[in-house]
Every structure is written in structure tokens, then in C-alpha cells.
């Protein structure tokens, strides 16, 4: 029986691991990132893949950094036939890539060669793309540059945010991997080199990318807000205080106010001018030091002093 080591970290990866076990593949070990402090109270929390592995009764290995580690030696000693990664979060060193007879394959959440890197789902939404998908690929030392084995494409709906698209692409990845694995194991699969002239990148989201620039169009800001929902969340400032914007949608407006200006306030939402004679309707937000809340709750509470003409910076 083909032996596999699975490497993954976030919720995107957990259903893929479960699929491998349910399909009867022999998963020798699960490699994931270390437990991290989460939330305002910094509670030490296991990554979703670790929680899934424990439920499945699989041994877990959690290296801080693979290269040169004792955990790397432990993985190599297991002598897997195949290594499968899905949003693991670390680059595999060459000495590990060379171990499995069947190679190392990756389940990547984009249609390569577009959006190589750690944030392909976020970036596709932020860029206003209308389609994305999953690529099964062979791994090499260069990031996400290996030969493509198979791909599956889905549309990006106007209502999709990163959280919803993670769930959709995780399901697509499960199905595509299930369909593709037999040919990989039988060494009968096709492999296609990536076209380097078509490569784009999706680096991990920076703090600067989270900040809202009200000079952008309403559509650009809508894409940014949903592309950063539910993490790390877009933000702006008013009166020097950071305010996170969780949900918003575009509307038309005839005003010529400065971008960032509040131009309308209703009982359950307010509207902010953007940079191309259009506007954003704010539906859900999080003032500094508070939990996220609906715009209605905000306007009844901490935002009760908000007035037309006030400006977000």
C-alpha cells in the first residue's frame, strides 16, 4: 500500500486529509505548523489540521522550521512513498523533496501559473478576478513552480469572500486530488510545464494591503473588503482610531465630496464616498477596542455621534 505523509495547516487542508483517510490511503504522519496564540486573549490554539489528525488517530509532527530540524530527520526516516502538501506554510527543503519515490505534490488554490504564493485566494478576490480553481502539481525547490498534473476551475461570485471561497476550493481540492491520485501512484499521469511568461504572485497579505484607500473606486474597495474577510480584515481610521470594515457593498451616488466622507446615514447603515463618484455602504464594522457589530448597532452605540461630513482617513 502507498504510504503518504500529509502536510497542511489551515481549515482549507483539513477536509483533504480526511478524504485521504476515508479513501483508505495509508497516512503515516501529519506535519503541520506549531500551535499559535489566537485572539485578543492569545489563547494557544492548535491548527485545524492538527485537530483533524488527532480525531483521525494520526501522529502529528510540528516543526517550527523544517530545514535542519530534528523533525525533518524524523519525516525522512518514515520513508514515505508520496508527500502531499496543502497550504502547509513552509517551503520543503531539497533533501525532503528527494525522498519519496512518487515525488511531492501540492494542492494549490489557484490556476497556476497565476497566483503563486501564500495568499492566492485573498489576492484573486482583491484583484476582482471572476474565476479561480485548484491545481495539483509536482513540487520543486522554487515556490509553486513545478509541473502541473491537473486543474479544476470555478467562478468567483460577486458575493464570495475569502472565507466562502476557502470552503469552495477545499471541496474542489478534495475531489480533484481523489480523481488524480490513482494516476500519480500508477506513474501514468500527465505533467505540463508552467508557462513562465504567465506567472503572477500572491504574497502573504501585508499590513499595508489591509488599509483602505478611499481614493480607490467603490468596486476596488468592495473587492478589498471581501478579499480580506474574515481575515485579516480591511481597516480605516476616524479621529485617529482604527476601525475594521467587515462587510460593505457598492452603491451609486451623485455627490462630489472628498473620498472618505460620510455622505448618508440611515438607521442600519451609512455611506462613505469613494474616489470615482461612487460610494460604499458600510454594513458591518469593528471600532477600536470593540467586537465586530452591525452598522445599526454601531450607530446606536459608539458611532452615535457620526455625522454627515465626517471623514475616514
TITI-5425 format. One record per residue (C-alpha): residue number from 1; residue in one letter; x, y, z. Coordinates in steps of 0.1 Angstrom, whole numbers, plus 5000, padded with zeros to 4 digits. Each point is the difference from the previous one (the first is absolute). Layout:
<atoms>
<atom NUM,'a',<X,Y,Z>>
...
</atoms>
This chain:
<atoms>
<atom 1,'x',<5000,5000,5000>>
<atom 2,'x',<5012,5035,4991>>
<atom 3,'x',<5012,5019,5031>>
<atom 4,'x',<4994,5037,5003>>
<atom 5,'x',<5011,5029,5022>>
<atom 6,'x',<4975,5028,4999>>
<atom 7,'x',<5011,5036,5007>>
<atom 8,'x',<4975,5028,5005>>
<atom 9,'x',<4989,5026,5026>>
<atom 10,'x',<4967,5020,4995>>
<atom 11,'x',<4963,4989,4998>>
<atom 12,'x',<5005,4999,4962>>
<atom 13,'x',<5022,4969,5004>>
<atom 14,'x',<4981,4980,5026>>
<atom 15,'x',<4973,4986,4977>>
<atom 16,'x',<5027,4989,4976>>
<atom 17,'x',<5017,4980,5028>>
<atom 18,'x',<4967,4984,5010>>
<atom 19,'x',<4993,4990,4964>>
<atom 20,'x',<5034,4982,4998>>
<atom 21,'x',<4992,4979,5031>>
<atom 22,'x',<4964,4993,4989>>
<atom 23,'x',<5012,4988,4966>>
<atom 24,'x',<5023,4975,5017>>
<atom 25,'x',<5034,5016,4994>>
<atom 26,'x',<5027,4992,5026>>
<atom 27,'x',<5008,5034,5016>>
<atom 28,'x',<5032,4994,5021>>
<atom 29,'x',<5001,5034,5016>>
<atom 30,'x',<4986,5035,4998>>
<atom 31,'x',<5023,5030,4999>>
<atom 32,'x',<4986,5034,5010>>
<atom 33,'x',<5011,5033,5014>>
<atom 34,'x',<5004,5004,5038>>
<atom 35,'x',<4971,5011,5022>>
<atom 36,'x',<4997,5038,5001>>
<atom 37,'x',<4985,5026,5023>>
<atom 38,'x',<4966,5011,4985>>
<atom 39,'x',<4976,5028,5008>>
<atom 40,'x',<5002,5030,5023>>
<atom 41,'x',<5007,4977,5030>>
<atom 42,'x',<5028,4982,4981>>
<atom 43,'x',<4987,4965,5007>>
<atom 44,'x',<5024,4973,4988>>
<atom 45,'x',<4981,4983,4972>>
<atom 46,'x',<5007,4969,4978>>
<atom 47,'x',<4997,5005,4963>>
<atom 48,'x',<4969,4984,4984>>
<atom 49,'x',<5021,4972,4983>>
<atom 50,'x',<5014,4989,5034>>
<atom 51,'x',<4965,4999,5014>>
<atom 52,'x',<4989,4979,4970>>
<atom 53,'x',<5030,4977,5003>>
<atom 54,'x',<4993,4994,5037>>
<atom 55,'x',<4964,4990,4993>>
<atom 56,'x',<5013,4976,4973>>
<atom 57,'x',<5025,4985,5024>>
<atom 58,'x',<5030,5010,4979>>
<atom 59,'x',<5034,5010,5014>>
<atom 60,'x',<5008,5038,4998>>
<atom 61,'x',<5034,5017,4994>>
<atom 62,'x',<5002,5038,5005>>
<atom 63,'x',<5034,5015,4990>>
<atom 64,'x',<5006,5037,5005>>
<atom 65,'x',<5022,4998,4969>>
<atom 66,'x',<5006,4969,4979>>
<atom 67,'x',<5034,5006,4987>>
<atom 68,'x',<5027,4986,5022>>
<atom 69,'x',<4975,4989,5027>>
<atom 70,'x',<4997,4967,5019>>
<atom 71,'x',<4965,4999,4987>>
<atom 72,'x',<5013,4999,4965>>
<atom 73,'x',<5022,4970,5008>>
<atom 74,'x',<4969,4983,5016>>
<atom 75,'x',<4980,5006,4968>>
<atom 76,'x',<5028,4987,4978>>
<atom 77,'x',<5003,4969,5022>>
<atom 78,'x',<4964,4991,4993>>
<atom 79,'x',<5009,4994,4963>>
<atom 80,'x',<4966,5010,4985>>
<atom 81,'x',<4992,4990,4964>>
<atom 82,'x',<4983,5033,4995>>
<atom 83,'x',<4998,5034,5017>>
<atom 84,'x',<4968,5021,4996>>
<atom 85,'x',<4999,5037,5011>>
<atom 86,'x',<4970,5023,5001>>
<atom 87,'x',<5007,5035,5014>>
<atom 88,'x',<5027,4988,5024>>
<atom 89,'x',<5017,5033,5003>>
<atom 90,'x',<5036,4991,4996>>
<atom 91,'x',<5023,4992,4970>>
<atom 92,'x',<5012,4964,4999>>
<atom 93,'x',<5038,4996,4999>>
<atom 94,'x',<5015,4981,4972>>
<atom 95,'x',<5011,4971,5022>>
<atom 96,'x',<4963,4994,5008>>
<atom 97,'x',<4988,5005,4964>>
<atom 98,'x',<5024,4973,4989>>
<atom 99,'x',<4987,4973,5025>>
<atom 100,'x',<4967,4987,4986>>
<atom 101,'x',<5002,4977,4970>>
<atom 102,'x',<4967,5015,4987>>
<atom 103,'x',<5011,5036,5007>>
<atom 104,'x',<4985,5028,5019>>
<atom 105,'x',<4967,5015,4988>>
<atom 106,'x',<4982,5032,5010>>
<atom 107,'x',<4963,5009,5001>>
<atom 108,'x',<5002,5037,4991>>
<atom 109,'x',<4970,5023,5001>>
<atom 110,'x',<5004,5018,4966>>
<atom 111,'x',<5002,4992,4963>>
<atom 112,'x',<5038,5000,4997>>
<atom 113,'x',<5021,5017,4987>>
<atom 114,'x',<4977,5028,5013>>
<atom 115,'x',<5004,5008,5037>>
<atom 116,'x',<5030,4981,5013>>
<atom 117,'x',<5005,5006,5037>>
<atom 118,'x',<4983,5000,5033>>
<atom 119,'x',<4968,5021,4995>>
<atom 120,'x',<4986,4989,4966>>
<atom 121,'x',<4963,5001,5011>>
<atom 122,'x',<5003,5034,5017>>
<atom 123,'x',<5018,5015,4970>>
<atom 124,'x',<4976,4987,4974>>
<atom 125,'x',<4970,5016,5017>>
<atom 126,'x',<5019,5033,5007>>
<atom 127,'x',<5010,5001,4963>>
<atom 128,'x',<4964,4996,4989>>
<atom 129,'x',<5006,4967,4982>>
<atom 130,'x',<4969,4981,4988>>
<atom 131,'x',<5014,4965,5002>>
<atom 132,'x',<5025,4980,5019>>
<atom 133,'x',<5005,4963,5008>>
<atom 134,'x',<5024,4973,5013>>
<atom 135,'x',<5032,4987,4985>>
<atom 136,'x',<5016,4966,5009>>
<atom 137,'x',<5037,5004,4993>>
<atom 138,'x',<5034,4984,5006>>
<atom 139,'x',<5021,5019,5024>>
<atom 140,'x',<5035,5013,4994>>
<atom 141,'x',<5023,5024,5019>>
<atom 142,'x',<4986,5031,4983>>
<atom 143,'x',<4967,5012,5015>>
<atom 144,'x',<4970,4985,4982>>
<atom 145,'x',<5020,4996,4968>>
<atom 146,'x',<4997,4962,4995>>
<atom 147,'x',<4982,4982,4971>>
<atom 148,'x',<4963,5000,5000>>
<atom 149,'x',<4982,4967,5003>>
<atom 150,'x',<4963,5010,5000>>
<atom 151,'x',<4978,5031,5005>>
<atom 152,'x',<4964,5008,5008>>
<atom 153,'x',<4984,5034,4994>>
<atom 154,'x',<4971,5017,5018>>
<atom 155,'x',<4984,5035,4997>>
<atom 156,'x',<5006,5027,5027>>
<atom 157,'x',<4965,5014,5007>>
<atom 158,'x',<4995,5037,5009>>
<atom 159,'x',<4988,4989,5034>>
<atom 160,'x',<5030,4978,5008>>
<atom 161,'x',<5025,5010,5027>>
<atom 162,'x',<5032,4982,5009>>
<atom 163,'x',<4983,4979,5026>>
<atom 164,'x',<4974,4987,4976>>
<atom 165,'x',<5025,4994,4972>>
<atom 166,'x',<5023,4981,5024>>
<atom 167,'x',<4971,4976,5007>>
<atom 168,'x',<4992,4996,4963>>
<atom 169,'x',<5036,4995,4989>>
<atom 170,'x',<5006,4975,5028>>
<atom 171,'x',<4971,4979,4987>>
<atom 172,'x',<5014,5004,4964>>
<atom 173,'x',<5034,4989,5012>>
<atom 174,'x',<4986,4969,5017>>
<atom 175,'x',<4983,4989,4969>>
<atom 176,'x',<5029,5008,4976>>
<atom 177,'x',<5025,4982,5022>>
<atom 178,'x',<4978,4970,5004>>
<atom 179,'x',<4997,4999,4962>>
<atom 180,'x',<5037,5006,4993>>
<atom 181,'x',<5017,4978,5026>>
<atom 182,'x',<4996,4966,4983>>
<atom 183,'x',<5018,5012,4969>>
<atom 184,'x',<5028,5015,5021>>
<atom 185,'x',<5004,4967,5020>>
<atom 186,'x',<5000,4980,4967>>
<atom 187,'x',<5025,5025,4985>>
<atom 188,'x',<4977,5004,4971>>
<atom 189,'x',<4991,5037,5005>>
<atom 190,'x',<5006,5028,4975>>
<atom 191,'x',<5022,5029,5011>>
<atom 192,'x',<5001,5035,4983>>
<atom 193,'x',<5027,5025,5006>>
<atom 194,'x',<4988,5035,5011>>
<atom 195,'x',<5002,5029,4976>>
<atom 196,'x',<5024,5023,5017>>
<atom 197,'x',<4988,5030,4980>>
<atom 198,'x',<4966,4996,5017>>
<atom 199,'x',<5012,4999,5036>>
<atom 200,'x',<4984,5023,5026>>
<atom 201,'x',<5005,5000,5037>>
<atom 202,'x',<4979,5002,5031>>
<atom 203,'x',<5022,5007,5029>>
<atom 204,'x',<4988,4998,5036>>
<atom 205,'x',<4978,5030,5008>>
<atom 206,'x',<5018,5030,5014>>
<atom 207,'x',<4987,5025,5025>>
<atom 208,'x',<5002,5027,4973>>
<atom 209,'x',<4976,4979,4978>>
<atom 210,'x',<4975,5000,5028>>
<atom 211,'x',<4997,5038,5002>>
<atom 212,'x',<4971,5015,4980>>
<atom 213,'x',<5009,5028,4975>>
<atom 214,'x',<4967,5019,4995>>
<atom 215,'x',<5014,5014,4967>>
<atom 216,'x',<4994,4966,4985>>
<atom 217,'x',<4967,4992,4983>>
<atom 218,'x',<4971,4985,5018>>
<atom 219,'x',<5005,4967,4981>>
<atom 220,'x',<5037,4999,5009>>
<atom 221,'x',<4992,5005,5037>>
<atom 222,'x',<4972,4975,4999>>
<atom 223,'x',<5024,4974,4986>>
<atom 224,'x',<5026,5010,5026>>
<atom 225,'x',<4976,4997,5029>>
<atom 226,'x',<4986,4966,4989>>
<atom 227,'x',<5035,4988,4991>>
<atom 228,'x',<5011,5006,5036>>
<atom 229,'x',<4969,4985,5016>>
<atom 230,'x',<5000,4983,5024>>
<atom 231,'x',<5038,5005,5005>>
<atom 232,'x',<5020,5021,5003>>
<atom 233,'x',<4972,5026,4994>>
<atom 234,'x',<5003,5034,4983>>
<atom 235,'x',<5003,5031,5021>>
<atom 236,'x',<4998,5038,5000>>
<atom 237,'x',<5003,5027,5026>>
<atom 238,'x',<4977,5027,5013>>
<atom 239,'x',<5011,5025,5026>>
<atom 240,'x',<5033,4981,5002>>
<atom 241,'x',<4983,4968,5010>>
<atom 242,'x',<5002,4968,4980>>
<atom 243,'x',<4967,4986,4987>>
<atom 244,'x',<4998,4967,4983>>
<atom 245,'x',<4975,4997,4971>>
<atom 246,'x',<4986,4964,4999>>
<atom 247,'x',<4972,5003,4974>>
<atom 248,'x',<4990,5026,4975>>
<atom 249,'x',<4985,5003,4965>>
<atom 250,'x',<5001,5025,4972>>
<atom 251,'x',<4973,5026,4993>>
<atom 252,'x',<4997,5029,4975>>
<atom 253,'x',<5001,5036,5012>>
<atom 254,'x',<4998,5034,4984>>
<atom 255,'x',<5021,5019,5027>>
<atom 256,'x',<5034,5015,4993>>
<atom 257,'x',<5013,4998,5036>>
<atom 258,'x',<5036,4992,5008>>
<atom 259,'x',<5007,4963,5001>>
<atom 260,'x',<4995,4985,5034>>
<atom 261,'x',<4972,5025,5009>>
<atom 262,'x',<4968,4987,5016>>
<atom 263,'x',<4972,5010,4976>>
<atom 264,'x',<4970,4982,5013>>
<atom 265,'x',<4989,4985,5033>>
<atom 266,'x',<4970,4978,5005>>
<atom 267,'x',<4988,4979,5030>>
<atom 268,'x',<5018,4968,4989>>
<atom 269,'x',<5029,5012,4978>>
<atom 270,'x',<5021,5030,4989>>
<atom 271,'x',<5016,5009,4967>>
<atom 272,'x',<5035,5012,4993>>
<atom 273,'x',<5011,5018,4969>>
<atom 274,'x',<5027,4983,4979>>
<atom 275,'x',<5023,5012,4972>>
<atom 276,'x',<4979,4997,4968>>
<atom 277,'x',<4967,5017,5008>>
<atom 278,'x',<4988,4968,5016>>
<atom 279,'x',<4997,4988,5036>>
<atom 280,'x',<5002,4972,5025>>
<atom 281,'x',<4971,4990,5023>>
<atom 282,'x',<5014,4988,5033>>
<atom 283,'x',<4981,4971,5014>>
<atom 284,'x',<5023,4985,5027>>
<atom 285,'x',<5030,5014,5017>>
<atom 286,'x',<5022,4999,5031>>
<atom 287,'x',<5009,5032,5019>>
<atom 288,'x',<5033,5000,5019>>
<atom 289,'x',<4999,4979,5032>>
<atom 290,'x',<4965,4986,4991>>
<atom 291,'x',<4986,4968,4986>>
<atom 292,'x',<4987,5001,4964>>
<atom 293,'x',<4965,5012,4997>>
<atom 294,'x',<4973,5009,4975>>
<atom 295,'x',<5000,5036,4987>>
<atom 296,'x',<4966,5003,5018>>
<atom 297,'x',<5015,4991,5034>>
<atom 298,'x',<5029,5023,4993>>
<atom 299,'x',<4978,5030,4992>>
<atom 300,'x',<4980,4994,5032>>
<atom 301,'x',<5031,4997,5021>>
<atom 302,'x',<5036,5010,4995>>
<atom 303,'x',<4992,5016,4967>>
<atom 304,'x',<4970,5020,5011>>
<atom 305,'x',<5020,5032,4995>>
<atom 306,'x',<5008,4993,4964>>
<atom 307,'x',<4987,5027,4977>>
<atom 308,'x',<4998,5007,4963>>
<atom 309,'x',<5032,5018,4990>>
<atom 310,'x',<5022,4980,5025>>
<atom 311,'x',<5030,4985,4982>>
<atom 312,'x',<5018,4967,5002>>
<atom 313,'x',<5037,5005,4994>>
</atoms>
